[in-house]
Amino acid sequence: MAKRKRLTPARPTSPDSPAAVSETGTMFPPEMTRHAPPIAQVAGSAAAEAALKELTDELYDARADGRLVQRLPLGAVDEAHLVRDRISHDDTEMAALKSSIQARGQQTSIEVVELDDGRFGLISGWRRLAALRALHTETGDERFATVLALLRRPESASDAYLAMVEENEIRVGLSYYERARIAARAAEQGVYPDEPSALRDLFASASRAKRSKIGSFLTIYHALDDHLRFAAAIPERLGLALVKALKEDPASADRIAGALQNHAAGTAEEEAGILSKALGKAKKQEAGSAGSVSNEPVTETIFGVQLTRARGRLVLSGDGLTDALVADLRNWLEARE
């Protein structure tokens, strides 16, 4: 039987021959190597540039729209850019927030607005920023040297204040005093024409009754803000009692302020006690004033009866003082026993 001849792949030259590798550095001869046509090179370059521009524009738009999370140095964020609505924080809650960030990192971005010279003004996220700063100071860990932030572009200062208040209302509600204070400060800064406008805009989602209650605490802010150390902790009931006292007797503001100065409170509970005690004294003084009788005789005539009051005495005289009137007066007094 005839032996079959084994076929091998055709090669232009032997594999060991130098001619096997062309000048182009391939195993193919020069006539088999082709460069892309110039028009194809231009088209490919244009497509790459278009893709890069599209990506750049998308990143720019995401940053401008607040969809791109940025990592900013802590020192680049100005927390005093807006008057803060929150004036205090609960130590227990802050400790829990620090523990969470230390274990899991910052989970929610803060909101900032771009300022000049590479700085950013804080809109919302004061507690997260404070926790990161405290952690960086305590540990020196570079993990806590930066903060994740979203860039916002509020159209007006009122929009920035509204964003700050809404964020805090959702996360950890503000006290009535803090709500009233930020409305007053926003009006003082010229963000709103007056306090009622600030209340309506900043707390538009609140009920009318709640806005009215917040507005009541404005009385405390204007009368005692400089003297209170734990204003954010004033309970609602005590606050409303303070408002009532301050409105009924404007002079009580000086007495209450004096009590706060003479008995410096170390805790919110101590300050609440001082305020309650001052309110109690004010009520006693008011009751004493209402029940006291002037030392100078005061006489008035009613239906022919002269009533003269002086030094705790009441003298009735005149033609109208009949036996029937005396009997009616006696019966009235006996019925009050």
KOLVEX-258977 format. One record per residue (C-alpha): x, y, z. Coordinates in Angstrom, 1 decimal. Last residue first. Layout:
N
{r {X,Y,Z}}
...
This chain:
337
{r {-67.2,80.4,103.1}}
{r {-68.2,82.2,99.9}}
{r {-72.0,81.8,100.6}}
{r {-71.6,83.7,103.9}}
{r {-70.2,86.7,102.1}}
{r {-73.0,86.8,99.6}}
{r {-75.6,86.4,102.3}}
{r {-74.1,89.3,104.2}}
{r {-74.0,91.5,101.1}}
{r {-77.6,90.8,100.3}}
{r {-78.6,91.7,103.9}}
{r {-76.6,94.9,103.8}}
{r {-78.3,95.8,100.5}}
{r {-81.7,95.1,101.9}}
{r {-80.9,97.2,105.0}}
{r {-80.0,100.1,102.7}}
{r {-76.6,101.6,101.8}}
{r {-77.8,103.6,98.8}}
{r {-77.9,106.8,100.8}}
{r {-74.2,106.8,101.4}}
{r {-71.6,104.7,103.2}}
{r {-69.5,101.6,102.7}}
{r {-66.0,101.4,104.2}}
{r {-63.5,98.8,103.0}}
{r {-60.3,98.3,105.0}}
{r {-57.0,96.7,104.1}}
{r {-55.1,99.9,104.3}}
{r {-57.6,102.0,102.4}}
{r {-60.7,101.4,100.4}}
{r {-63.7,103.7,100.4}}
{r {-66.9,102.5,98.7}}
{r {-69.6,105.1,98.4}}
{r {-73.1,103.7,97.7}}
{r {-75.5,105.7,95.7}}
{r {-75.7,103.3,92.8}}
{r {-71.8,102.9,92.8}}
{r {-69.6,105.6,94.2}}
{r {-65.8,105.3,94.2}}
{r {-63.3,106.2,96.9}}
{r {-59.6,105.3,97.1}}
{r {-57.8,105.9,100.3}}
{r {-54.0,106.0,100.0}}
{r {-52.3,103.0,101.5}}
{r {-53.0,101.1,98.2}}
{r {-54.5,97.6,98.6}}
{r {-52.6,94.5,97.7}}
{r {-54.2,91.5,96.0}}
{r {-53.1,92.2,92.4}}
{r {-49.6,93.0,93.5}}
{r {-49.4,89.9,95.7}}
{r {-50.6,87.7,92.8}}
{r {-48.0,89.2,90.4}}
{r {-45.3,88.8,93.0}}
{r {-46.3,85.2,93.5}}
{r {-46.4,84.6,89.8}}
{r {-42.9,86.1,89.3}}
{r {-41.5,84.0,92.1}}
{r {-42.8,80.8,90.5}}
{r {-41.4,81.8,87.1}}
{r {-38.0,82.4,88.6}}
{r {-38.2,78.9,90.2}}
{r {-39.1,77.3,86.9}}
{r {-36.2,79.2,85.1}}
{r {-33.7,78.1,87.7}}
{r {-34.9,74.5,87.6}}
{r {-34.6,74.5,83.8}}
{r {-31.0,75.8,84.1}}
{r {-30.2,73.0,86.6}}
{r {-31.6,70.4,84.2}}
{r {-29.7,71.8,81.3}}
{r {-26.5,71.4,83.2}}
{r {-23.9,73.6,84.9}}
{r {-26.2,76.5,85.6}}
{r {-24.8,79.8,86.8}}
{r {-27.0,81.0,89.6}}
{r {-26.7,84.8,89.9}}
{r {-26.7,85.2,86.1}}
{r {-29.7,83.0,85.4}}
{r {-31.7,84.7,88.3}}
{r {-30.8,88.1,86.9}}
{r {-32.1,87.1,83.4}}
{r {-35.3,86.0,85.0}}
{r {-35.7,89.3,86.9}}
{r {-34.8,91.3,83.8}}
{r {-37.3,89.4,81.6}}
{r {-40.0,89.8,84.2}}
{r {-40.2,93.5,83.3}}
{r {-42.1,92.6,80.2}}
{r {-45.0,91.3,82.3}}
{r {-47.8,89.5,80.4}}
{r {-45.7,88.7,77.4}}
{r {-42.7,87.5,79.4}}
{r {-44.9,85.4,81.7}}
{r {-46.7,83.8,78.8}}
{r {-43.5,83.0,76.9}}
{r {-41.9,81.5,80.0}}
{r {-44.9,79.2,80.5}}
{r {-44.6,78.2,76.8}}
{r {-41.0,77.4,77.3}}
{r {-41.7,75.4,80.4}}
{r {-44.2,73.3,78.6}}
{r {-42.0,72.8,75.5}}
{r {-38.9,71.7,77.5}}
{r {-35.9,74.1,77.3}}
{r {-33.0,71.9,76.1}}
{r {-32.1,74.1,73.1}}
{r {-31.6,77.1,75.5}}
{r {-28.9,75.4,77.5}}
{r {-26.6,78.3,78.3}}
{r {-29.3,81.0,78.4}}
{r {-28.3,84.6,79.2}}
{r {-27.7,86.1,75.8}}
{r {-30.8,84.5,74.3}}
{r {-33.1,85.8,77.1}}
{r {-35.6,88.4,75.9}}
{r {-35.3,88.1,72.1}}
{r {-35.0,84.3,72.1}}
{r {-37.7,83.9,74.7}}
{r {-40.2,85.9,72.7}}
{r {-39.2,84.0,69.5}}
{r {-40.4,80.9,71.3}}
{r {-44.0,81.9,70.5}}
{r {-43.2,81.8,66.8}}
{r {-42.3,78.1,67.1}}
{r {-45.7,77.5,68.8}}
{r {-47.4,79.3,65.9}}
{r {-45.5,77.3,63.4}}
{r {-46.7,74.1,65.2}}
{r {-50.3,75.2,65.1}}
{r {-50.0,76.1,61.4}}
{r {-48.8,72.7,60.7}}
{r {-45.2,72.2,59.6}}
{r {-44.2,71.7,55.9}}
{r {-43.6,75.4,55.4}}
{r {-41.2,75.5,58.3}}
{r {-38.4,77.5,56.7}}
{r {-40.7,79.5,54.4}}
{r {-43.5,80.5,56.8}}
{r {-41.2,81.0,59.8}}
{r {-38.8,83.2,57.8}}
{r {-41.7,85.3,56.5}}
{r {-43.0,85.8,60.0}}
{r {-39.5,86.8,61.1}}
{r {-39.1,89.6,58.6}}
{r {-37.7,90.5,55.2}}
{r {-36.0,87.1,54.8}}
{r {-32.3,86.4,54.1}}
{r {-31.5,89.9,55.6}}
{r {-29.1,88.4,58.2}}
{r {-31.5,89.5,61.0}}
{r {-34.3,87.5,59.3}}
{r {-32.2,84.4,59.1}}
{r {-31.2,85.0,62.8}}
{r {-34.9,85.1,63.8}}
{r {-35.9,82.0,61.9}}
{r {-32.8,80.2,63.2}}
{r {-33.7,81.1,66.7}}
{r {-37.3,80.0,66.5}}
{r {-36.3,76.6,65.3}}
{r {-33.6,76.3,67.9}}
{r {-36.0,77.2,70.6}}
{r {-38.6,74.7,69.5}}
{r {-36.0,72.0,69.5}}
{r {-34.6,70.7,66.2}}
{r {-35.5,67.3,64.9}}
{r {-32.8,64.7,64.3}}
{r {-32.6,63.4,60.7}}
{r {-35.6,64.8,58.8}}
{r {-35.8,68.1,60.6}}
{r {-32.0,68.5,60.3}}
{r {-32.0,68.1,56.6}}
{r {-35.0,70.4,56.2}}
{r {-33.3,73.2,58.2}}
{r {-30.1,73.1,56.2}}
{r {-31.9,72.9,52.9}}
{r {-34.1,75.9,53.9}}
{r {-31.1,77.9,54.9}}
{r {-29.5,77.3,51.5}}
{r {-32.7,78.1,49.6}}
{r {-33.0,81.3,51.6}}
{r {-29.4,82.3,50.6}}
{r {-30.5,82.1,47.0}}
{r {-30.2,79.9,43.9}}
{r {-28.6,77.1,45.9}}
{r {-25.8,75.4,44.0}}
{r {-25.0,72.2,45.9}}
{r {-21.7,70.2,45.9}}
{r {-22.0,66.8,47.6}}
{r {-19.5,66.0,50.3}}
{r {-17.4,63.2,51.7}}
{r {-15.1,64.5,54.5}}
{r {-11.4,64.3,54.8}}
{r {-8.9,64.0,57.7}}
{r {-10.8,61.1,59.3}}
{r {-9.0,58.3,57.4}}
{r {-5.8,60.2,58.1}}
{r {-5.9,58.9,61.7}}
{r {-4.6,61.4,64.2}}
{r {-6.7,59.6,66.7}}
{r {-8.4,62.2,69.0}}
{r {-8.1,65.2,66.6}}
{r {-9.1,63.2,63.6}}
{r {-12.1,61.7,65.5}}
{r {-13.2,65.1,66.7}}
{r {-13.0,66.6,63.2}}
{r {-15.0,63.6,61.8}}
{r {-17.7,64.0,64.5}}
{r {-18.0,67.7,63.9}}
{r {-18.4,67.2,60.2}}
{r {-21.0,64.5,60.7}}
{r {-22.9,66.7,63.2}}
{r {-22.8,69.8,60.9}}
{r {-24.2,67.8,57.9}}
{r {-26.0,70.6,56.1}}
{r {-25.0,73.8,54.2}}
{r {-21.3,74.0,54.9}}
{r {-19.4,76.6,52.9}}
{r {-16.6,75.3,50.7}}
{r {-13.1,76.6,50.1}}
{r {-10.9,76.5,47.0}}
{r {-10.0,80.2,47.0}}
{r {-13.6,81.3,46.6}}
{r {-16.8,79.5,47.8}}
{r {-18.4,76.3,46.6}}
{r {-21.6,75.3,48.4}}
{r {-21.6,72.2,50.7}}
{r {-23.8,69.3,51.6}}
{r {-22.6,66.4,53.8}}
{r {-22.3,62.9,52.6}}
{r {-23.8,59.9,54.3}}
{r {-22.0,56.7,55.2}}
{r {-18.8,58.1,56.7}}
{r {-16.7,55.1,57.7}}
{r {-17.9,51.8,59.1}}
{r {-16.3,51.4,62.5}}
{r {-14.9,54.9,63.2}}
{r {-18.0,56.5,61.5}}
{r {-20.3,54.4,63.7}}
{r {-18.4,55.1,66.9}}
{r {-18.4,58.8,66.2}}
{r {-22.1,58.8,65.6}}
{r {-22.8,57.0,68.8}}
{r {-20.6,59.4,70.8}}
{r {-22.5,62.3,69.2}}
{r {-25.8,60.8,70.2}}
{r {-24.7,60.3,73.8}}
{r {-23.2,63.9,74.0}}
{r {-26.5,65.4,72.7}}
{r {-25.7,68.3,70.5}}
{r {-26.0,72.1,70.8}}
{r {-26.8,75.2,68.7}}
{r {-28.5,73.5,65.7}}
{r {-29.7,76.1,63.3}}
{r {-26.3,77.2,62.2}}
{r {-25.8,80.7,60.9}}
{r {-24.5,79.9,57.4}}
{r {-20.8,79.9,56.3}}
{r {-19.8,79.1,59.9}}
{r {-19.0,75.5,59.0}}
{r {-16.3,76.5,56.6}}
{r {-15.1,73.4,54.8}}
{r {-11.5,73.4,53.4}}
{r {-10.0,72.5,56.7}}
{r {-11.7,69.1,56.7}}
{r {-10.1,68.2,53.4}}
{r {-12.7,67.4,50.7}}
{r {-13.6,64.0,49.2}}
{r {-16.2,64.6,46.5}}
{r {-19.5,62.8,45.8}}
{r {-20.8,63.5,42.4}}
{r {-24.6,63.9,42.1}}
{r {-24.7,67.5,43.2}}
{r {-26.0,68.8,39.9}}
{r {-22.7,70.7,39.2}}
{r {-20.6,67.6,40.0}}
{r {-22.8,65.3,37.9}}
{r {-22.7,67.9,35.1}}
{r {-18.9,68.1,35.2}}
{r {-18.6,64.3,35.3}}
{r {-21.0,63.9,32.3}}
{r {-19.1,66.6,30.4}}
{r {-15.8,64.8,30.9}}
{r {-17.3,61.5,29.9}}
{r {-18.8,63.0,26.7}}
{r {-15.5,64.8,26.0}}
{r {-13.6,61.5,26.4}}
{r {-16.0,59.7,24.1}}
{r {-15.8,62.5,21.5}}
{r {-12.0,62.4,21.6}}
{r {-12.0,58.6,21.1}}
{r {-14.5,58.8,18.2}}
{r {-12.4,61.6,16.5}}
{r {-9.2,59.5,16.8}}
{r {-11.0,56.5,15.3}}
{r {-12.4,58.5,12.4}}
{r {-9.0,60.1,11.7}}
{r {-7.3,56.7,11.7}}
{r {-10.0,55.3,9.4}}
{r {-9.6,58.1,6.9}}
{r {-5.8,57.6,6.9}}
{r {-6.3,53.9,5.8}}
{r {-5.2,51.4,8.4}}
{r {-1.7,50.0,7.7}}
{r {-1.3,46.7,5.7}}
{r {1.1,43.9,6.2}}
{r {0.9,41.0,3.6}}
{r {3.3,42.7,1.1}}
{r {5.8,43.2,3.9}}
{r {6.1,39.4,4.6}}
{r {4.3,38.0,7.6}}
{r {5.9,36.8,10.8}}
{r {5.8,40.3,12.1}}
{r {8.5,42.9,13.1}}
{r {7.7,45.3,10.2}}
{r {11.0,44.5,8.7}}
{r {9.8,40.9,8.0}}
{r {10.5,37.9,10.1}}
{r {11.0,34.7,8.2}}
{r {13.8,36.2,6.2}}
{r {16.1,35.5,9.2}}
{r {15.7,31.8,8.4}}
{r {15.0,29.5,11.3}}
{r {11.3,29.3,10.5}}
{r {12.2,28.3,6.9}}
{r {10.8,30.5,4.2}}
{r {7.6,31.6,2.7}}
{r {5.8,29.0,4.8}}
{r {3.1,26.6,3.7}}
{r {1.6,24.6,6.4}}
{r {2.7,20.9,6.3}}
{r {1.2,18.0,4.4}}
{r {2.0,14.4,5.2}}
{r {2.5,12.1,2.2}}
{r {0.4,9.0,2.2}}
{r {2.4,5.7,1.9}}
{r {1.3,3.5,-1.0}}
{r {0.0,0.0,0.0}}
